């Protein structure tokens, strides 16, 4: 067990050192350009909504659409084959290639053929298979796997490609610059395409009404592969079928923008094969193009390979809405540092990769990298079809937990951690998932609990048994919780304008008690009466560990505890953004519609609430003025996904603080992630980006504030100066 | 070059400019002389469905070997897409697709009246052609490009330059 963790940590360390810098530069560039490109698009949200609707409808009607597509393809003179699995698809492709007596197949980039291992199947028959996408060719020459859905060689620098070409080809005049490398590849591949017998492509979309394939590319190699040889084989997952050509434009307008920030890629081929273009034999200097044969063979292989089962699976079904743009990878802080070779399974990588691997490969393959999703949700707003990617990852995590070997059941642990999870659940997950129980015991026995937890033998045991990295400071539990403190104090508001329930999240209640007190003082100063009742934890901690049943129990308990306050007209104010995000997003999966609506309608993030109070006439003079005080602010990732970060900066601005904000996706901590020894170093590596932004000449002397507990802990680990919650800055 | 106040055409011109694609406007009468200035030798082309004549420099309906030697390929564009600077290149039996793809310079010829405001409009027209005639097209936006070799390079597998010739009626 701990050996496995150590191996994984070593692999992550190796990838960060070798591939990290190229991946980081490329993904961050894509991500920045995506944000700029979608910001310029007036109807971006409308397009996402439309794309989502089309996918929902298409997957719903898939069998019917495939039947319609079959008619269209056959009417055009092509062949359609629906393959059950990889072996079936490969058998069909091998037969086609054998019928052509083909010696060489040229391919354009296709993740689906990667999934099938078509190349290996053909090579076993003695067929020369050549990838013609430049990135894919690099990966093929290096005998590697793609490290990104749309940019397979994203992990390689120009220098390493130059070295690779030199090693493989030993050219007289080795190419060095990007131009020279491209020319070298173009020339080589051009010769190979010229004499190829079969061209193989994927398909981004296939329209049932006309049998048209949409191929989205920039280089032009897919065009060459499709029209140069006289046989074209297209391979695509069944989920690529959309009803009609009218449905293509929202996807085409979103795909490149989401992936790389381009409006459109250079080429979008809309082929209705077999195409009329004449076949090409470049040795022919006699026959004009118009008199050449255009008798083309076309085969469309639609691959099921688990997809129809995903369609029946209520939770994995959404994965089929994926249009493979890679935005979830580019916006993921962890992916930006390790890339798809760590953050990937057999074929697919990145945020949506777990859903794909769980569906088309196995839970084991998904388990290889599922933990790298911290649930920060930064990918959510970038997904062109609005897939709830963190939720899919949580579901897969839950299934991995449940698939775990129940033989290791430890009844002592079961007894200590009264959750809804199976006995085989990893101890570390169980420990972090039941953090609320731990915190209760910790506070009750503080400060002794803190001394014990910090004692060397205990840290050693925690690391060995539960994978809690000894380099990470543990939270220090407070003897007097926020709830205790509030119970014994006298309120200062006599004639309240409003009444709120301050939600005592686990950290604020047991660890970050000061920010809770600051929140109470602030609200009271603005004329609001505050109650701090004992409310169960939100369920965020078990949810992060994939313990969905436990999280759901928490959701019901929390609603039960808050409902009477909401009924009494009290607003719910939440300090910890990840808990508010739980109310706003995951509770929709757990609670009745009416319940979750009521809770959401009356719940606010603390700074959002202060913003609202000030906007409605509360006296800002009651708060501590900024007087130009220089502040560096890091908003919590989930808070940003919900669009709630702007309130904090607005309040600070209004009060006269001078604020600069970080723009990194995430601090790298995301709750328990940074505590685990497997991920500690990655967590710190991701955090370095934030530390750098707050260590420039402009920012290094600024007071650091952050909204989330994890962010505060990470910033404290990264910077020599302390950080605090913005509410502590403005509280009187 | 004629000036215009037609908003669709000026949008098209701006979008092409942003893509680094040259645009030359001409008339049917001036077409041969205009094209003569635009192409690089050796140049090949496919028959155009417009009432124009090719200059002698362009080999119309070339053999595959001549295509492979060519530095310029001239082909018709069914539509232009103004906001993206795209052109829709039909795949035809006389080889418009490879002629637009293999030479280093591609010259699409589009009628001013066929420049449409946006992609949905162009796809709407294309859809009818795909359903009834099994038509194929390439929505081409700027030259071929790759970023796989460490930085953006134009002319990966396809043309490194595009020069749109627009016919004013």
Interface residues (C-beta under 8 A of the other chain):
Chain A: X76 X132 X133 X134 X135 X138 X151 X153 X157 X158 X159 X161 X178 X179 X181 X182 X185 X186 X189 X190 X207 X209 X210 X211 X212 X218 X219 X220 X221 X223 X224 X227 X228 X244 X245 X246 X248 X249 X252 X253 X260 X263 X264 X265 X266 X267 X268 X269 X270 X271 X272 X273 X275 X276 X277 X278 X280 X281 X282 X283 X284 X285 X286 X287 X288 X289 X290 X292 X294
Chain B: X46 X47 X61 X62 X63 X64 X65 X66 X67 X68 X84 X86 X91 X92 X93 X94 X95 X96 X97 X98 X99 X101 X119 X120 X123 X124 X126 X127 X130 X131 X134 X135 X136 X137 X138 X139 X140 X141 X142 X143 X144 X145 X146 X147 X148 X149 X150 X151 X152 X153 X155 X156 X157 X158 X159
